Amino acid sequence: MARNEHGPLGKAWTDIGSDVNWSEYGGRWARHIEGTRYHVIRFENCREWGDGATGYHCDLQEITLDNPQLERALESCGGSDLDGESKVEWVKVDALSSYGAYAPLWQQAGTNARELLRAAKRESRTLERDADAHEERMNRPVNAIGTSARNYGLGRILGSDA
């Protein structure tokens, strides 16, 4: 699953789910930020959606491995039979991203695949360096009922901190 560190984004990113031709069929790359925090870039070719859409879509997600949804995420992708040391971090990051247990930080659509990836990478670096910008992004509402990105990522869709 995780191909090591030589994708279209450079050394700091690990491929956790890309097709051999990522610009045609999509891809996902992750990097460790600090502690239990990871960023995931998900890239999609909109033609793959099958609804007549064109162009590309790219988003940046924040994953925390201490997410209360981790076990359900692992079960949903067949990783629940892993135990102890074999539950490597990249498997957990991939499972949480695939399950939808992430804080949405940024998204953009366009017609230039490489520029979208560069923009997502820049956004990740900015949010890593700027704690105020990161906090603002995590606290902003991401759906119509006002759930913050932070609570959305933890599965607290009604916004509860409990």
Backbone as CSV, one residue per row, in Angstrom:
resi,resn,N_x,N_y,N_z,CA_x,CA_y,CA_z,C_x,C_y,C_z
1,MET,0.811,-1.177,0.000,0.000,0.000,0.000,0.859,1.247,0.000
2,ALA,1.601,1.540,1.051,2.386,2.771,1.106,3.674,2.601,0.318
3,ARG,3.740,3.306,-0.797,4.977,3.321,-1.573,5.790,4.483,-1.065
4,ASN,7.050,4.260,-0.867,7.834,5.210,-0.110,8.284,6.426,-0.901
5,GLU,7.782,7.550,-0.562,8.313,8.875,-0.656,8.807,9.376,-2.001
6,HIS,8.508,8.732,-3.108,8.960,9.282,-4.380,7.800,9.373,-5.355
7,GLY,6.825,10.190,-5.023,5.696,10.426,-5.899,5.823,11.811,-6.505
8,PRO,4.740,12.317,-7.047,4.783,13.617,-7.683,4.989,14.761,-6.692
9,LEU,4.911,14.486,-5.380,5.024,15.554,-4.396,6.386,15.641,-3.740
10,GLY,7.267,14.702,-3.940,8.589,14.795,-3.355,8.792,13.912,-2.150
11,LYS,9.906,14.117,-1.489,10.369,13.210,-0.451,9.523,13.166,0.807
12,ALA,8.901,14.243,1.207,8.188,14.265,2.480,6.837,13.562,2.426
13,TRP,6.378,13.181,1.277,5.057,12.586,1.115,5.192,11.106,0.794
14,THR,4.347,10.297,1.419,4.315,8.859,1.177,3.033,8.519,0.430
15,ASP,3.153,7.751,-0.616,2.007,7.323,-1.411,1.222,6.296,-0.603
16,ILE,-0.029,6.613,-0.288,-0.860,5.668,0.476,-2.043,5.155,-0.329
17,GLY,-2.092,5.443,-1.610,-3.211,4.940,-2.388,-3.335,5.565,-3.756
18,SER,-2.283,5.512,-4.532,-2.319,6.100,-5.866,-2.267,5.013,-6.919
19,ASP,-2.922,5.309,-8.013,-2.796,4.447,-9.169,-1.441,4.713,-9.799
20,VAL,-0.971,3.791,-10.605,0.308,3.972,-11.284,0.277,5.228,-12.153
21,ASN,-0.883,5.602,-12.676,-1.058,6.831,-13.432,-1.992,7.731,-12.625
22,TRP,-1.444,8.402,-11.628,-2.239,9.177,-10.684,-3.049,10.292,-11.341
23,SER,-2.539,10.916,-12.400,-3.286,12.017,-13.009,-4.520,11.525,-13.757
24,GLU,-4.508,10.279,-14.191,-5.673,9.706,-14.867,-6.664,9.074,-13.885
25,TYR,-6.138,8.424,-12.851,-7.005,7.618,-11.991,-7.006,8.016,-10.522
26,GLY,-6.265,9.045,-10.162,-6.310,9.559,-8.801,-5.210,9.031,-7.901
27,GLY,-5.095,9.677,-6.740,-4.078,9.261,-5.796,-4.262,9.910,-4.439
28,ARG,-3.565,9.339,-3.464,-3.549,9.882,-2.098,-2.133,9.760,-1.553
29,TRP,-1.682,10.864,-0.952,-0.351,10.903,-0.359,-0.489,11.464,1.048
30,ALA,0.381,11.024,1.948,0.318,11.475,3.339,1.707,11.857,3.825
31,ARG,1.718,12.722,4.823,2.972,13.033,5.511,2.678,13.287,6.981
32,HIS,3.655,12.954,7.800,3.552,13.144,9.239,3.812,14.616,9.556
33,ILE,2.961,15.202,10.390,3.125,16.591,10.795,3.824,16.642,12.153
34,GLU,3.173,16.082,13.165,3.765,15.972,14.501,2.852,15.098,15.354
35,GLY,3.424,14.450,16.343,2.625,13.625,17.234,1.761,12.639,16.470
36,THR,0.445,12.750,16.653,-0.490,11.858,15.970,-1.134,12.525,14.745
37,ARG,-0.633,13.701,14.353,-1.198,14.462,13.232,-0.520,14.126,11.915
38,TYR,-1.354,13.939,10.884,-0.897,13.675,9.521,-1.719,14.521,8.563
39,HIS,-1.130,14.880,7.444,-1.876,15.500,6.359,-1.962,14.509,5.213
40,VAL,-3.125,14.491,4.567,-3.360,13.643,3.403,-3.831,14.533,2.267
41,ILE,-3.214,14.355,1.114,-3.685,15.003,-0.108,-4.401,13.937,-0.931
42,ARG,-5.653,14.234,-1.270,-6.436,13.337,-2.134,-6.660,14.051,-3.463
43,PHE,-6.270,13.380,-4.536,-6.385,13.933,-5.882,-7.315,13.048,-6.684
44,GLU,-8.245,13.663,-7.415,-9.180,12.898,-8.234,-9.288,13.510,-9.618
45,ASN,-9.350,12.653,-10.627,-9.675,13.068,-11.981,-11.194,12.992,-12.068
46,CYS,-11.841,14.120,-12.267,-13.304,14.175,-12.214,-13.979,13.292,-13.267
47,ARG,-13.285,12.953,-14.350,-13.867,12.029,-15.335,-14.184,10.686,-14.702
48,GLU,-13.428,10.303,-13.680,-13.641,9.023,-13.002,-14.957,8.987,-12.230
49,TRP,-15.549,10.120,-11.964,-16.790,10.176,-11.203,-17.967,9.618,-11.992
50,GLY,-17.877,9.627,-13.323,-18.923,9.048,-14.157,-20.163,9.904,-14.334
51,ASP,-20.085,11.171,-13.956,-21.258,12.041,-14.079,-21.088,13.125,-15.133
52,GLY,-20.068,12.972,-15.969,-19.812,13.953,-17.014,-18.897,15.091,-16.590
53,ALA,-18.471,15.102,-15.344,-17.583,16.161,-14.858,-16.223,16.055,-15.544
54,THR,-15.543,17.179,-15.649,-14.201,17.210,-16.218,-13.271,17.945,-15.262
55,GLY,-11.989,17.917,-15.546,-11.013,18.592,-14.705,-10.581,17.711,-13.546
56,TYR,-10.025,18.355,-12.536,-9.479,17.644,-11.386,-9.989,18.259,-10.094
57,HIS,-9.986,17.450,-9.046,-10.339,17.917,-7.702,-9.249,17.455,-6.754
58,CYS,-8.867,18.344,-5.852,-7.806,18.016,-4.905,-8.217,18.560,-3.540
59,ASP,-7.989,17.782,-2.495,-8.248,18.306,-1.161,-7.152,17.900,-0.186
60,LEU,-7.080,18.660,0.899,-6.120,18.432,1.962,-6.904,18.074,3.213
61,GLN,-6.520,16.968,3.824,-7.203,16.466,5.012,-6.216,16.406,6.172
62,GLU,-6.731,16.580,7.385,-5.897,16.326,8.556,-6.453,15.117,9.283
63,ILE,-5.566,14.171,9.557,-5.894,12.926,10.246,-5.211,12.951,11.602
64,THR,-5.908,12.520,12.634,-5.270,12.305,13.938,-5.466,10.840,14.303
65,LEU,-4.373,10.188,14.640,-4.435,8.748,14.926,-5.115,8.427,16.242
66,ASP,-5.290,9.415,17.110,-6.031,9.164,18.349,-7.530,9.402,18.150
67,ASN,-7.977,9.260,16.930,-9.374,9.440,16.546,-10.218,8.303,17.120
68,PRO,-11.346,8.621,17.773,-12.204,7.563,18.323,-12.829,6.660,17.260
69,GLN,-12.754,7.037,15.993,-13.316,6.231,14.911,-12.312,5.244,14.316
70,LEU,-11.102,5.167,14.863,-10.040,4.370,14.264,-10.413,2.899,14.105
71,GLU,-10.930,2.275,15.137,-11.257,0.850,15.032,-12.313,0.589,13.971
72,ARG,-13.348,1.441,13.926,-14.382,1.290,12.883,-13.788,1.511,11.496
73,ALA,-12.870,2.469,11.388,-12.225,2.724,10.102,-11.411,1.513,9.665
74,LEU,-10.657,0.928,10.583,-9.870,-0.260,10.248,-10.763,-1.428,9.855
75,GLU,-11.876,-1.604,10.573,-12.821,-2.676,10.235,-13.395,-2.472,8.839
76,SER,-13.681,-1.234,8.489,-14.326,-0.965,7.194,-13.406,-1.259,6.015
77,CYS,-12.102,-1.229,6.250,-11.180,-1.476,5.133,-10.410,-2.776,5.312
78,GLY,-10.904,-3.642,6.182,-10.284,-4.953,6.336,-9.045,-4.965,7.194
79,GLY,-8.757,-3.894,7.902,-7.558,-3.834,8.731,-7.784,-4.206,10.174
80,SER,-8.996,-4.616,10.543,-9.281,-4.892,11.955,-8.572,-6.130,12.459
81,ASP,-8.105,-6.999,11.563,-7.412,-8.205,12.007,-5.924,-7.940,12.252
82,LEU,-5.480,-6.711,11.979,-4.104,-6.355,12.293,-4.007,-6.104,13.789
83,ASP,-2.884,-6.465,14.384,-2.741,-6.176,15.796,-1.323,-5.725,16.113
84,GLY,-1.227,-4.986,17.214,0.066,-4.551,17.726,0.898,-3.816,16.706
85,GLU,2.125,-4.253,16.558,3.088,-3.586,15.698,2.687,-3.582,14.226
86,SER,1.874,-4.539,13.802,1.523,-4.582,12.389,0.492,-3.520,12.007
87,LYS,-0.109,-2.851,12.986,-1.001,-1.731,12.672,-0.141,-0.484,12.466
88,VAL,0.637,-0.511,11.413,1.548,0.593,11.147,0.766,1.877,10.906
89,GLU,1.426,2.964,11.143,0.763,4.261,11.059,0.150,4.543,9.695
90,TRP,0.840,4.146,8.604,0.294,4.461,7.283,-1.007,3.720,7.029
91,VAL,-1.148,2.508,7.558,-2.401,1.765,7.416,-3.510,2.507,8.155
92,LYS,-3.198,3.017,9.331,-4.186,3.777,10.106,-4.573,5.065,9.393
93,VAL,-3.589,5.778,8.881,-3.866,7.023,8.160,-4.747,6.742,6.949
94,ASP,-4.398,5.721,6.186,-5.172,5.340,5.011,-6.608,4.969,5.396
95,ALA,-6.756,4.185,6.447,-8.089,3.752,6.874,-8.945,4.942,7.294
96,LEU,-8.389,5.849,8.084,-9.157,7.010,8.535,-9.532,7.920,7.367
97,SER,-8.610,8.113,6.434,-8.913,8.930,5.267,-10.015,8.288,4.429
98,SER,-9.883,7.010,4.164,-10.881,6.297,3.357,-12.244,6.268,4.036
99,TYR,-12.252,6.183,5.344,-13.487,6.118,6.136,-14.190,7.472,6.204
100,GLY,-13.450,8.535,5.947,-14.026,9.880,6.030,-13.808,10.525,7.383
101,ALA,-12.928,9.963,8.194,-12.657,10.473,9.545,-11.462,11.420,9.483
102,TYR,-11.675,12.567,8.882,-10.617,13.561,8.726,-11.210,14.955,8.821
103,ALA,-10.377,15.900,9.171,-10.767,17.305,9.169,-10.454,17.877,7.790
104,PRO,-11.465,18.355,7.076,-11.204,18.955,5.768,-10.554,20.330,5.942
105,LEU,-9.349,20.490,5.391,-8.606,21.738,5.563,-8.670,22.655,4.354
106,TRP,-8.733,22.082,3.170,-8.629,22.872,1.932,-9.113,22.005,0.784
107,GLN,-9.681,22.642,-0.237,-10.018,21.932,-1.472,-10.022,22.910,-2.625
108,GLN,-9.732,22.382,-3.793,-9.722,23.210,-4.985,-9.935,22.319,-6.201
109,ALA,-10.558,22.889,-7.219,-10.752,22.195,-8.493,-10.040,23.001,-9.562
110,GLY,-9.652,22.319,-10.642,-8.981,23.017,-11.729,-8.682,22.080,-12.879
111,THR,-7.941,22.597,-13.832,-7.613,21.811,-15.020,-6.137,21.426,-15.091
112,ASN,-5.317,21.899,-14.147,-3.892,21.601,-14.146,-3.576,20.710,-12.940
113,ALA,-3.379,19.425,-13.189,-3.177,18.451,-12.116,-1.969,18.787,-11.257
114,ARG,-0.852,19.073,-11.874,0.380,19.347,-11.110,0.259,20.615,-10.276
115,GLU,-0.400,21.635,-10.808,-0.571,22.869,-10.035,-1.477,22.640,-8.830
116,LEU,-2.510,21.823,-8.975,-3.360,21.504,-7.824,-2.564,20.794,-6.742
117,LEU,-1.715,19.854,-7.119,-0.888,19.161,-6.128,0.088,20.120,-5.460
118,ARG,0.685,21.006,-6.225,1.606,22.001,-5.643,0.861,22.900,-4.661
119,ALA,-0.349,23.311,-5.009,-1.140,24.172,-4.131,-1.485,23.456,-2.825
120,ALA,-1.856,22.187,-2.910,-2.179,21.416,-1.704,-0.947,21.254,-0.819
121,LYS,0.179,21.012,-1.434,1.434,20.869,-0.691,1.795,22.187,0.008
122,ARG,1.654,23.312,-0.694,1.916,24.626,-0.085,0.990,24.872,1.095
123,GLU,-0.266,24.521,0.912,-1.252,24.717,1.988,-0.873,23.894,3.219
124,SER,-0.451,22.669,3.008,-0.033,21.816,4.118,1.145,22.439,4.869
125,ARG,2.136,22.899,4.130,3.316,23.525,4.763,2.933,24.795,5.516
126,THR,2.053,25.602,4.931,1.607,26.826,5.595,0.919,26.504,6.916
127,LEU,0.008,25.541,6.888,-0.734,25.195,8.103,0.153,24.518,9.142
128,GLU,1.210,23.879,8.700,2.163,23.287,9.645,2.948,24.382,10.367
129,ARG,3.330,25.417,9.645,4.159,26.491,10.218,3.361,27.537,10.984
130,ASP,2.119,27.789,10.580,1.329,28.887,11.139,0.225,28.329,12.042
131,ALA,0.499,28.300,13.340,-0.446,27.720,14.300,-1.781,28.459,14.316
132,ASP,-1.759,29.775,14.144,-3.007,30.541,14.141,-3.862,30.188,12.921
133,ALA,-3.230,30.098,11.755,-3.965,29.725,10.541,-4.525,28.310,10.675
134,HIS,-3.736,27.407,11.251,-4.198,26.032,11.454,-5.403,26.007,12.397
135,GLU,-5.314,26.722,13.493,-6.405,26.746,14.466,-7.672,27.334,13.846
136,GLU,-7.510,28.399,13.071,-8.654,29.003,12.378,-9.301,28.004,11.426
137,ARG,-8.490,27.278,10.674,-8.997,26.292,9.724,-9.720,25.151,10.446
138,MET,-9.170,24.704,11.567,-9.783,23.601,12.306,-11.092,24.010,12.974
139,ASN,-11.249,25.296,13.286,-12.453,25.773,13.970,-13.543,26.251,13.025
140,ARG,-13.260,26.353,11.734,-14.262,26.878,10.803,-15.330,25.825,10.512
141,PRO,-16.568,26.264,10.292,-17.640,25.320,9.952,-17.423,24.713,8.569
142,VAL,-17.703,23.409,8.453,-17.482,22.717,7.184,-18.748,22.089,6.606
143,ASN,-19.870,22.282,7.282,-21.135,21.786,6.731,-22.253,22.747,7.094
144,ALA,-23.442,22.476,6.601,-24.569,23.391,6.771,-25.054,23.497,8.212
145,ILE,-24.740,22.535,9.062,-25.181,22.616,10.455,-24.099,23.201,11.365
146,GLY,-22.997,23.652,10.778,-21.989,24.383,11.526,-20.935,23.553,12.231
147,THR,-20.784,22.299,11.861,-19.769,21.453,12.477,-18.380,21.970,12.101
148,SER,-17.511,22.121,13.092,-16.154,22.572,12.807,-15.375,21.445,12.126
149,ALA,-14.320,21.817,11.416,-13.455,20.812,10.779,-12.932,19.838,11.823
150,ARG,-12.547,20.350,12.995,-12.017,19.495,14.061,-13.060,18.448,14.482
151,ASN,-14.270,18.894,14.778,-15.306,17.953,15.221,-15.734,17.011,14.109
152,TYR,-15.787,17.508,12.891,-16.115,16.659,11.744,-15.131,15.497,11.653
153,GLY,-13.858,15.802,11.792,-12.826,14.779,11.706,-12.922,13.726,12.789
154,LEU,-13.479,14.106,13.930,-13.624,13.172,15.052,-14.981,12.481,15.058
155,GLY,-15.809,12.769,14.059,-17.135,12.148,13.973,-18.186,12.808,14.837
156,ARG,-17.891,13.998,15.309,-18.841,14.751,16.152,-19.596,15.724,15.255
157,ILE,-20.509,15.214,14.451,-21.136,16.048,13.438,-22.075,17.104,14.016
158,LEU,-22.536,16.931,15.220,-23.402,17.938,15.826,-22.602,18.996,16.583
159,GLY,-21.279,18.907,16.513,-20.433,19.939,17.062,-20.108,19.787,18.534
160,SER,-20.479,18.727,19.147,-20.237,18.529,20.566,-18.773,18.251,20.844
161,ASP,-18.254,18.862,21.884,-16.898,18.560,22.332,-16.877,17.444,23.360
162,ALA,-18.022,16.886,23.671,-18.096,15.824,24.684,-17.556,14.522,24.160
